[in-house]
Amino acid sequence: MAVTVDDLSTFHAEMVLHCQLCLSEMPEDASPKDWARLAFGCYHKPGEAGIYLQLWCLRHDCNVSTIHIETEHWSHTDIIPLRIKGASDHIPA
């Protein structure tokens, strides 16, 4: 399945992850979206197949979630931002 320009302009998540500590400390007048201070990244463990995607809470300096995507065919180019003809201007370098 190919990624299209429409896929990049709409939020498709059916579930959103948040830091439980942040949610418990969130002011009543804030929304989880506005209160969140999260970083998302990926890493590879030498000798293992696949990559790990990690969601990190910057406020509490703790892991929110780690997802392992197992594949024998992983390479660094798999995590370079997508470039789609006509959509490149909307994707940060």
C-alpha distance (Angstrom), angle and dihedral (degrees) to the residues before:
residue distance angle dihedral
M1 . . .
A2 3.80 . .
V3 3.80 124.3 .
T4 3.80 111.1 -119.7
V5 3.80 133.7 -161.9
D6 3.82 88.3 -104.3
D7 3.82 89.8 57.4
L8 3.81 89.4 59.6
S9 3.80 96.8 48.6
T10 3.81 99.2 52.7
F11 3.80 131.2 61.4
H12 3.80 104.5 -126.7
A13 3.82 101.3 177.6
E14 3.77 117.7 133.7
M15 3.81 91.1 -171.3
V16 3.83 128.1 30.6
L17 3.81 121.9 -154.6
H18 3.80 121.4 -139.9
C19 3.80 135.8 172.5
Q20 3.82 107.8 -97.2
L21 3.82 90.8 -145.9
C22 3.81 90.7 54.8
L23 3.80 91.7 48.7
S24 3.80 91.1 51.5
E25 3.84 91.1 50.7
M26 3.81 97.4 40.3
P27 3.82 115.1 125.2
E28 3.81 115.1 -116.2
D29 3.81 92.1 -116.1
A30 3.84 93.7 54.1
S31 3.77 130.6 83.9
P32 3.83 123.2 -138.1
K33 3.82 88.5 -114.8
D34 3.82 93.1 54.3
W35 3.82 94.6 39.8
A36 3.81 97.2 48.7
R37 3.81 120.2 107.9
L38 3.79 101.8 -176.6
A39 3.79 135.8 153.7
F40 3.79 123.4 -158.7
G41 3.77 123.6 -158.0
C42 3.75 146.1 141.3
Y43 3.78 138.8 -129.8
H44 3.78 140.7 -179.5
K45 3.81 127.5 -135.5
P46 3.82 110.8 -140.5
G47 3.78 111.3 -114.7
E48 3.82 93.9 21.6
A49 3.77 127.4 101.2
G50 3.79 116.8 -119.6
I51 3.76 137.5 9.6
Y52 3.79 136.1 -80.8
L53 3.80 120.5 -129.9
Q54 3.79 112.4 -155.6
L55 3.80 132.6 -166.1
W56 3.81 110.9 -159.0
C57 3.82 130.1 -169.1
L58 3.80 108.9 -133.1
R59 3.81 93.0 -168.8
H60 3.82 94.8 56.1
D61 3.83 98.4 23.9
C62 3.80 91.6 -128.9
N63 3.79 141.8 120.8
V64 3.81 116.3 -94.7
S65 3.79 97.4 179.8
T66 3.79 140.9 -17.9
I67 3.79 121.8 -159.1
H68 3.80 122.0 -167.2
I69 3.79 116.4 -150.3
E70 3.77 106.7 -165.5
T71 3.78 117.5 -152.4
E72 3.78 134.8 142.2
H73 3.79 90.9 -145.7
W74 3.80 101.8 61.1
S75 3.78 120.5 138.3
H76 3.79 134.8 168.1
T77 3.80 89.8 -103.3
D78 3.81 88.9 66.7
I79 3.80 90.1 74.7
I80 3.80 99.7 43.4
P81 3.85 108.8 113.6
L82 3.79 113.9 -88.8
R83 3.77 117.4 -97.8
I84 3.78 115.4 -158.7
K85 3.79 123.7 175.3
G86 3.79 107.4 -101.5
A87 3.81 94.3 12.2
S88 3.80 101.8 67.3
D89 3.82 92.3 97.3
H90 3.82 89.3 62.1
I91 3.81 96.2 51.8
P92 3.84 118.4 80.0
A93 3.80 113.2 -124.9
